Amino acid sequence: QVQLVESGGGSVQAGGSLTLSCAASGFTYSDYVMGWFRQAPGKEREEREGVATIDNHSSRAYEDSVKGRFTISRDNAANILYLQMNSLEPEDTAIYYCAADVGEHRLRPGSFLVAGGDEADYWGQGTQVTVSS
């Protein structure tokens, strides 16, 4: 049974930091491109946007607004995906989802960043991040 379980969300003041984790099981984690997507307040789940993605060679892609502030990483031995978030802004407030794909985006983290919101194979349940000003 495939599972993606996120943790690490919470409430923080602007300028603060959080680290999200996603524990994966039930599939060959190292074969998949992984990513973090977020659903902003007032948006539908179908409107999730890509935040950061990483393939199995650790090639990465980032959404422009998080470049220099967020870092995505993966531990293929432990099957865990991370998102280190620094200098958080109120605009980062969202539900953050972990996602995995083994299809056409497997070695294309950039395309997964753009299209993964519609095309990812697997999703976690999401974790809330709230940034107050």
C-alpha positions as CSV (number, residue, x, y, z in Angstrom):
1,Q,0.0,0.0,0.0
2,V,1.5,3.3,-1.1
3,Q,1.8,5.9,1.6
4,L,3.2,9.4,1.7
5,V,3.0,10.9,5.2
6,E,3.9,14.6,5.7
7,S,4.9,16.1,9.0
8,G,6.6,19.3,10.3
9,G,3.9,21.8,9.5
10,G,2.8,24.5,12.0
11,S,2.5,28.1,12.8
12,V,5.4,30.5,12.6
13,Q,6.0,34.2,12.4
14,A,7.3,35.9,9.3
15,G,11.1,35.4,8.9
16,G,11.0,32.1,10.7
17,S,11.8,28.6,9.5
18,L,10.2,25.2,9.3
19,T,11.3,21.8,7.9
20,L,8.7,19.5,6.4
21,S,9.3,15.8,6.0
22,C,7.5,13.2,3.9
23,A,7.9,9.5,4.7
24,A,7.3,7.3,1.7
25,S,6.4,3.6,1.6
26,G,4.8,1.0,-0.6
27,F,6.8,1.8,-3.8
28,T,10.3,2.0,-5.1
29,Y,11.1,5.5,-3.8
30,S,14.4,5.9,-5.6
31,D,12.7,5.5,-9.0
32,Y,10.3,8.4,-8.5
33,V,10.6,12.1,-8.9
34,M,9.4,13.7,-5.7
35,G,8.0,17.1,-5.0
36,W,6.3,19.5,-2.7
37,F,3.1,21.3,-3.8
38,R,0.9,23.7,-2.0
39,Q,-2.7,24.7,-1.9
40,A,-3.2,28.4,-0.9
41,P,-6.1,29.6,1.2
42,G,-9.2,29.9,-0.9
43,K,-7.9,27.7,-3.6
44,E,-9.2,24.3,-4.5
45,R,-7.1,21.2,-4.2
46,E,-7.0,20.9,-8.0
47,E,-5.2,24.3,-8.0
48,R,-2.2,23.1,-6.1
49,E,1.0,24.7,-7.3
50,G,4.5,23.3,-7.5
51,V,6.9,24.5,-4.9
52,A,10.0,22.3,-5.3
53,T,10.8,19.1,-7.0
54,I,13.8,16.7,-7.0
55,D,14.6,13.6,-9.2
56,N,16.5,10.5,-8.3
57,H,19.8,12.2,-9.4
58,S,19.0,15.1,-7.0
59,S,18.4,17.5,-9.9
60,R,16.1,20.2,-8.5
61,A,13.5,22.7,-9.6
62,Y,12.0,25.6,-7.6
63,E,9.1,27.9,-8.0
64,D,10.5,31.4,-8.4
65,S,9.1,32.9,-5.2
66,V,10.9,30.3,-3.0
67,K,14.3,30.3,-4.7
68,G,17.0,31.1,-2.2
69,R,14.6,30.5,0.7
70,F,13.5,26.8,0.4
71,T,15.7,23.8,-0.1
72,I,14.4,20.4,-1.2
73,S,16.3,17.2,-0.4
74,R,15.8,13.5,-0.4
75,D,17.2,10.5,1.5
76,N,16.9,7.5,-0.8
77,A,18.1,5.1,2.0
78,A,15.4,6.2,4.4
79,N,12.7,7.0,1.8
80,I,12.2,10.5,3.2
81,L,11.7,13.8,1.4
82,Y,12.4,17.1,3.1
83,L,11.7,20.8,2.5
84,Q,13.7,23.2,4.5
85,M,11.8,26.6,4.5
86,N,13.6,29.7,5.7
87,S,12.6,33.4,5.7
88,L,9.0,32.4,5.6
89,E,6.5,35.0,4.4
90,P,2.7,35.2,5.0
91,E,2.3,34.4,1.3
92,D,3.8,31.0,2.0
93,T,0.7,30.1,4.1
94,A,-0.8,27.0,2.6
95,I,-1.4,23.3,2.9
96,Y,1.8,21.6,1.7
97,Y,1.5,18.2,0.0
98,C,4.2,15.7,-0.9
99,A,3.8,14.0,-4.3
100,A,5.5,11.3,-6.3
101,D,5.6,10.4,-10.0
102,V,7.3,7.7,-12.1
103,G,5.9,8.7,-15.5
104,E,7.1,11.1,-18.0
105,H,8.4,13.5,-15.4
106,R,10.6,11.0,-13.7
107,L,13.9,12.6,-14.9
108,R,12.4,16.1,-15.5
109,P,11.9,17.9,-12.2
110,G,11.1,21.1,-14.0
111,S,8.2,19.7,-15.9
112,F,7.0,17.9,-12.7
113,L,7.0,21.3,-10.9
114,V,4.7,22.7,-13.6
115,A,2.5,19.8,-14.3
116,G,2.7,17.6,-11.2
117,G,-0.3,19.3,-9.6
118,D,-2.5,17.5,-12.2
119,E,-0.3,14.5,-13.0
120,A,1.4,13.1,-9.9
121,D,0.9,9.4,-9.3
122,Y,0.7,9.6,-5.5
123,W,-0.2,12.3,-2.9
124,G,0.2,12.7,0.8
125,Q,-2.6,14.0,3.0
126,G,-1.0,17.4,3.4
127,T,0.3,19.5,6.3
128,Q,-0.7,23.0,7.2
129,V,1.8,25.8,7.3
130,T,0.7,29.2,8.6
131,V,2.9,32.2,8.6
132,S,1.8,35.3,10.5
133,S,3.0,38.8,9.9
